[in-house]
Amino acid sequence: MRSVTADSSGSLPKREQEVSLGENLMAAFQADNKQPMKNIVSGKGFELSTAKVRAYQEKLGGVAQDNVQLALEYGQRLATIRSPVEIITVIVEFTSKRITMFQRHLKEMVDLTT
């Protein structure tokens, strides 16, 4: 093994600084918490976070499903257009629906995070 020496400035090489910093952070964390890491991971705070993540993922699935449904409806309406004037009407209608849906989903996501 090689010994690690300080450079001319008297500081440790970068890798040694990173190891030292990591050890200091871990020591400070353990001193502050006074409990082993496994108790923190399996604690109530972790379970609460996991539940929030699951709820958020379920909500994202619902958002995706609503987006697909709206896109299908939009495609069907575009396929039934008989005149060029109807294109504007369909675009305005579905843009309005999309904005309303986005606002609803945004509110629901914000409610999940609080």
N, C-alpha and C positions, 0 to 999 in steps of 0.2 A: 504494500500500500504506500501511496505517496502521502507526504504530509502537506497540508494546505498552509501556505504562508500568506501573510498580508502583502499587498503590493506596496509600491513606494509611497502611496498616500496614507498607508496605515490602515486601510479598510479591508474587509474580507471580500473575496471574490463574490460575484453576483449570486451564484448557486448557494454558497454558504449563507449569504444574507437571507435568501428565500427560506432555507431550512430553519434558520434561527428565528425568523419572523413567524413562521408557521408554528414552531414550538412555543413561542411566547404567546401567540393567540390562543392556542389550545390550553396552555396553563392558565391564562386569564379566564377563559371560558369555564374551565373546570372549577376554578376558585370562586367564580361568581355564582355558579349553579349548585355547587355542592352535591351533585348527583351524577351517576354514570350516564354516558350517552344513550345507552339502550332505554333508560327510563324516559328520556326526553322524547325519543322517537316514538315510543309506544304510549306516550301520555295523551291526555285529553286534548291538548292543543293540536296535536298531530291529527287526531281523529276528526276534530272539527274542520281542519283545513282539508282533509281528504273528502269529507262530506260536501264542502263547498265546491271543490273541484268537480266532483261527480255531478252536482246540480248544474254547474256551469256547462259541463260537457253535454248533459241532457238537453239543456236549453239551446246549445249550439246545434244539436241534432234537429231540434224543432225549427230553428231558424233556417237551416239548410232545406228541410222539407217544405217549409212555406215558400222559399225562393224557387224551388223546383216546380211547385204547384203553380205559382204565379207565372213562371216562364212558359209552362205548358198552356195555360189559359191564354197567354199573350200570343203564342204561336197559333193556337186554334182561331183566335179572333183575326189575326193577320191573314190566315188562309181563307177566311170567309169574306174578305173585303171585296166589294163590287165596284167601288169608285175611288179615285185618288183622294178625294176629299175625306173619305172615311179613315184614311191612314192617320191624318192629323187627330181626329177624334179618338181613335184607338190609342195613339201614343199619349195623348193628354190623359185619358182615362187610366191607363196602366201606370203612367208616371205618378199620378195622384195616389193610386193604390200602393205603389212601391214606397212612396214617402211615408204614408200612413203606417205601413207595415214596419218600416225601418224605425220610426219613432216608437212604436209599440215594443219592438224587440229591444231597442236601446233602453227604454224605461225598465223593462224586465231584467236586463243584464245589470243595470245600476242597482236595482233592488236586491239582486243576488250578492253584490259585493258589499252591501252595507249591512 
